[in-house]
Amino acid sequence: MKEKLAELLTNIFTTSGHNVTESDTVDLIVEKNDHKTLILLANKPDPAQIRNFADQVHGDTGLYVTMEKMETELREYATHVGLITWDRDELALQIGKAVIADLEGNAADLHLVAYDIDRNAVPAEEGPISGPGSGSFEVTADNNTTIFASAEPSVQTAPQATAQEDQGFNIWGTSPEMQQAATTGNYQQEERSFVEPPVTAVPEPQPASWQTPQPLPSTLDLRTAPIKLQKERAAMMAKSEIGMPEDVVLKFVPFWNYAYAVKAEHRFKNKVIDISGQGQGCLNALNGNKEQLEIHQVTDSLTLPDDNYEIKSKMIDQKEAESTLISNIIEEYTKDVRFNNVVGEAMISEHKLFKPSMDDIRFKIELVYVPIWEVKGSRNSMEINAYTQEILTNPVDDDVEFM
């Protein structure tokens, strides 16, 4: 579901003139006019995830997207920490607008983020000063939200109303705070004029034992592939096979990630034997098994979802791994060539082996850890590659009991 949603959003933002890239920390990063928006896709809204995402945004724009309908308190909390939210209803509305604009040929004019708004627009006329009592004024924003704020008796004019926004695909028209951020580029928490709902007011279902609240995420300094499968999704994938998960552990398994190229040329009598090729793969540093695994993304640090993880120690060192892999490469590229010669009236067949030497092979190897989710049930468990999102049929070590 997240992959399809990410592809859909990528198409919409690309059509509207944004540069879209993937990231190890969030799902998408879109840029336009030197402004950056970070997008996080969530299967289910979560307060801790929202808080953590807001901390990652820093001076950029953060867009939190979920396919589920968000509770009012949770949506207001996301706004409070400076995020834009698209839940199921808002997402359907914005996608619909984008589709219509694309059909009409106006997709390039879509206002996907605040910096698309004309910041030199003339503010709307000031509204009358009124209020529930002395020393207060009332301003009606574009979204028909009435805000009361205290003012000194000497103040004779009301603050300027939010500039009229262009009609169309605009994710900033849902709250006065976001309209303020659109024009000033800075979300001022202390200027909020309504009572902030406590985070604890958000209703949450009773979690399973493995879903108990965890400490805030921490950073792990480790040469590893990124995590592309979240913990909750891994548990759901395993549930149909092992039943209700009792625990979900993140394991970092060491692999020798290697790449090679072979180029050799042998001459025999009047023939030239060409031996060439290239390839890449991984050798499990725990059990020595070669895996059909290609690692294209590697990072030197990783943000952990919680503290329930373990780092496996390698059992096969680099020298042993190189010796094994190069021997396999030489064997794979050895050619058994048959030659037929006619001597008088007799046909003589001859076989000769041609193999590459060490000098004919260019070889590169490094130790990379791969994140593996181990989902444990009451009697068995399942392993899922958190990088490729594939269910493993063979255990990565000897500690796992499969069905």
RAPE-V339113 format. One record per residue. RES is the residue in one small letter. SS is DSSP state (helix for helix, strand for strand, loop for the rest). PHI is phi in radians with two decimals (none if undefined). Layout:
RES&SS&PHI ; RES&SS&PHI
This chain:
m&loop&none ; k&helix&-1.13 ; e&helix&-1.14 ; k&helix&-1.17 ; l&helix&-1.14 ; a&helix&-1.10 ; e&helix&-1.14 ; l&helix&-1.11 ; l&helix&-1.13 ; t&helix&-1.04 ; n&helix&-1.11 ; i&helix&-1.14 ; f&helix&-1.19 ; t&helix&-1.14 ; t&helix&-1.06 ; s&loop&-1.49 ; g&loop&1.62 ; h&loop&-1.60 ; n&strand&-1.64 ; v&strand&-1.96 ; t&strand&-2.35 ; e&loop&-1.62 ; s&loop&-2.52 ; d&loop&-1.38 ; t&loop&-1.73 ; v&loop&-2.23 ; d&loop&-1.43 ; l&strand&-2.47 ; i&strand&-2.23 ; v&strand&-2.02 ; e&strand&-2.35 ; k&strand&-2.77 ; n&loop&0.96 ; d&loop&1.14 ; h&strand&-2.02 ; k&strand&-2.07 ; t&strand&-2.16 ; l&strand&-1.67 ; i&strand&-2.08 ; l&strand&-2.08 ; l&strand&-1.75 ; a&strand&-2.19 ; n&loop&-1.20 ; k&loop&-2.52 ; p&loop&-1.03 ; d&loop&-2.49 ; p&helix&-1.03 ; a&helix&-1.14 ; q&helix&-1.15 ; i&helix&-1.11 ; r&helix&-1.09 ; n&helix&-1.15 ; f&helix&-1.13 ; a&helix&-1.07 ; d&helix&-1.20 ; q&helix&-1.42 ; v&helix&-1.20 ; h&loop&0.99 ; g&loop&-1.53 ; d&loop&-1.61 ; t&strand&-1.76 ; g&strand&-2.01 ; l&strand&-2.06 ; y&strand&-1.80 ; v&strand&-2.07 ; t&strand&-2.45 ; m&loop&-1.42 ; e&loop&-1.68 ; k&loop&-1.36 ; m&loop&-1.56 ; e&loop&-1.15 ; t&helix&-1.01 ; e&helix&-1.09 ; l&helix&-1.23 ; r&helix&-1.15 ; e&helix&-1.19 ; y&helix&-1.15 ; a&helix&-1.08 ; t&helix&-1.10 ; h&helix&-1.07 ; v&loop&-1.56 ; g&loop&1.65 ; l&strand&-1.81 ; i&strand&-1.67 ; t&strand&-2.13 ; w&strand&-2.09 ; d&loop&-1.64 ; r&helix&-1.02 ; d&helix&-1.18 ; e&helix&-1.14 ; l&helix&-1.10 ; a&helix&-1.08 ; l&helix&-1.12 ; q&helix&-1.21 ; i&helix&-1.13 ; g&helix&-1.05 ; k&helix&-1.10 ; a&helix&-1.14 ; v&helix&-1.12 ; i&helix&-1.10 ; a&helix&-1.08 ; d&helix&-1.17 ; l&helix&-1.12 ; e&loop&-1.46 ; g&loop&1.39 ; n&loop&-1.96 ; a&helix&-1.08 ; a&helix&-1.18 ; d&helix&-1.66 ; l&loop&-1.11 ; h&loop&-1.68 ; l&loop&-1.43 ; v&loop&-2.41 ; a&helix&-1.10 ; y&helix&-1.28 ; d&helix&-1.40 ; i&loop&-1.31 ; d&loop&-1.22 ; r&loop&-1.32 ; n&loop&-1.68 ; a&loop&-1.13 ; v&loop&-1.32 ; p&loop&-1.07 ; a&loop&-1.16 ; e&loop&-1.11 ; e&loop&-1.20 ; g&loop&-1.53 ; p&loop&-1.18 ; i&loop&-1.48 ; s&loop&-2.74 ; g&loop&3.03 ; p&loop&-1.30 ; g&loop&-2.95 ; s&loop&-1.15 ; g&loop&1.32 ; s&strand&-2.42 ; f&strand&-2.38 ; e&strand&-2.14 ; v&strand&-2.17 ; t&strand&-1.76 ; a&loop&-1.39 ; d&loop&-1.10 ; n&loop&-1.62 ; n&loop&1.11 ; t&loop&-1.61 ; t&strand&-1.65 ; i&strand&-2.06 ; f&strand&-1.89 ; a&strand&-2.45 ; s&strand&-1.24 ; a&loop&-2.55 ; e&loop&-1.28 ; p&loop&-1.01 ; s&loop&-1.33 ; v&loop&-1.29 ; q&loop&-1.89 ; t&loop&-2.20 ; a&loop&-1.47 ; p&loop&-1.11 ; q&loop&-1.15 ; a&loop&-1.28 ; t&loop&-1.06 ; a&loop&-1.02 ; q&loop&-1.12 ; e&loop&-1.52 ; d&loop&-1.12 ; q&loop&-1.28 ; g&loop&2.30 ; f&loop&-1.41 ; n&loop&-2.28 ; i&loop&-1.59 ; w&loop&-1.77 ; g&loop&-1.55 ; t&loop&-1.74 ; s&loop&-2.71 ; p&helix&-1.07 ; e&helix&-1.13 ; m&helix&-1.25 ; q&helix&-1.10 ; q&helix&-1.09 ; a&helix&-1.11 ; a&helix&-1.13 ; t&helix&-1.72 ; t&helix&-1.86 ; g&loop&1.27 ; n&loop&-2.54 ; y&loop&-1.48 ; q&loop&-1.71 ; q&helix&-1.12 ; e&helix&-1.26 ; e&helix&-1.60 ; r&loop&-1.12 ; s&loop&-1.93 ; f&loop&-2.08 ; v&loop&-1.30 ; e&loop&-1.37 ; p&loop&-1.25 ; p&loop&-1.19 ; v&helix&-1.09 ; t&helix&-1.17 ; a&helix&-1.38 ; v&loop&-1.28 ; p&loop&-1.22 ; e&loop&-2.29 ; p&loop&-1.21 ; q&loop&-1.18 ; p&loop&-1.39 ; a&loop&-1.28 ; s&helix&-1.07 ; w&helix&-1.39 ; q&helix&-1.79 ; t&loop&-1.06 ; p&loop&-0.96 ; q&loop&-2.00 ; p&loop&-1.09 ; l&loop&-1.04 ; p&loop&-1.01 ; s&loop&-2.19 ; t&strand&-1.79 ; l&strand&-1.95 ; d&strand&-1.50 ; l&strand&-2.72 ; r&strand&-1.30 ; t&strand&-2.57 ; a&loop&-1.32 ; p&loop&-1.28 ; i&loop&-1.55 ; k&loop&-1.94 ; l&loop&-2.09 ; q&loop&-1.34 ; k&helix&-1.04 ; e&helix&-1.10 ; r&helix&-1.17 ; a&helix&-1.09 ; a&helix&-1.12 ; m&helix&-1.17 ; m&helix&-1.13 ; a&helix&-1.51 ; k&helix&-1.04 ; s&helix&-1.18 ; e&helix&-1.76 ; i&helix&-1.98 ; g&loop&1.47 ; m&loop&-1.15 ; p&loop&-1.13 ; e&loop&-1.76 ; d&strand&-2.82 ; v&strand&-2.25 ; v&strand&-2.04 ; l&strand&-1.64 ; k&strand&-1.96 ; f&strand&-1.83 ; v&strand&-1.80 ; p&strand&-1.36 ; f&strand&-2.28 ; w&strand&-1.54 ; n&strand&-1.53 ; y&strand&-2.32 ; a&strand&-2.51 ; y&strand&-2.60 ; a&strand&-2.48 ; v&strand&-2.08 ; k&strand&-2.53 ; a&strand&-2.52 ; e&strand&-2.45 ; h&strand&-2.09 ; r&strand&-2.03 ; f&strand&-2.44 ; k&loop&0.98 ; n&loop&-1.86 ; k&strand&-2.07 ; v&strand&-1.97 ; i&strand&-1.81 ; d&strand&-1.72 ; i&strand&-2.16 ; s&strand&-2.63 ; g&strand&2.87 ; q&strand&-2.68 ; g&strand&-3.12 ; q&strand&-2.69 ; g&strand&3.09 ; c&strand&-2.37 ; l&strand&-2.02 ; n&strand&-1.12 ; a&loop&-1.38 ; l&loop&-1.68 ; n&loop&-2.06 ; g&loop&1.39 ; n&loop&-1.42 ; k&strand&-1.42 ; e&strand&-2.04 ; q&loop&-1.43 ; l&loop&-2.27 ; e&loop&-1.95 ; i&loop&-1.84 ; h&loop&-1.80 ; q&loop&-2.16 ; v&loop&-2.39 ; t&strand&-2.25 ; d&strand&-1.59 ; s&strand&-2.59 ; l&strand&-2.56 ; t&strand&-1.49 ; l&loop&-1.49 ; p&loop&-1.22 ; d&loop&-2.85 ; d&loop&-1.70 ; n&loop&-1.62 ; y&strand&-2.59 ; e&strand&-2.54 ; i&strand&-1.90 ; k&loop&-1.37 ; s&loop&-1.57 ; k&loop&-1.19 ; m&loop&-1.83 ; i&loop&-2.06 ; d&loop&-1.44 ; q&helix&-1.14 ; k&helix&-1.08 ; e&helix&-1.14 ; a&helix&-1.13 ; e&helix&-1.07 ; s&helix&-1.05 ; t&helix&-1.14 ; l&helix&-1.21 ; i&helix&-1.15 ; s&helix&-1.08 ; n&helix&-1.15 ; i&helix&-1.16 ; i&helix&-1.05 ; e&helix&-1.13 ; e&helix&-1.14 ; y&loop&-1.72 ; t&loop&-1.32 ; k&strand&-1.96 ; d&strand&-1.81 ; v&strand&-1.81 ; r&strand&-1.84 ; f&strand&-2.07 ; n&strand&-1.97 ; n&strand&-2.14 ; v&strand&-1.87 ; v&strand&-2.04 ; g&loop&1.19 ; e&loop&-1.84 ; a&strand&-1.79 ; m&strand&-1.73 ; i&strand&-1.95 ; s&strand&-1.78 ; e&strand&-2.37 ; h&strand&-1.89 ; k&strand&-2.51 ; l&strand&-1.65 ; f&strand&-2.16 ; k&loop&-2.35 ; p&loop&-1.29 ; s&loop&-1.68 ; m&helix&-1.05 ; d&helix&-1.25 ; d&helix&-1.55 ; i&strand&-2.05 ; r&strand&-1.73 ; f&strand&-2.38 ; k&strand&-2.35 ; i&strand&-2.57 ; e&strand&-2.66 ; l&strand&-1.55 ; v&strand&-2.26 ; y&strand&-1.58 ; v&strand&-1.99 ; p&strand&-1.30 ; i&strand&-2.20 ; w&strand&-1.48 ; e&strand&-1.86 ; v&strand&-1.71 ; k&strand&-1.78 ; g&loop&-1.84 ; s&loop&-1.25 ; r&loop&-2.17 ; n&loop&-2.61 ; s&strand&-2.60 ; m&strand&-2.43 ; e&strand&-1.96 ; i&strand&-2.30 ; n&strand&-1.23 ; a&loop&-1.30 ; y&loop&-1.59 ; t&loop&-1.60 ; q&loop&1.13 ; e&loop&-1.82 ; i&strand&-1.37 ; l&loop&-1.50 ; t&loop&-1.60 ; n&loop&-2.07 ; p&loop&-1.14 ; v&loop&-1.42 ; d&loop&-2.55 ; d&loop&-1.65 ; d&loop&-1.64 ; v&loop&-1.83 ; e&loop&-1.89 ; f&loop&-1.60 ; m&loop&-1.21
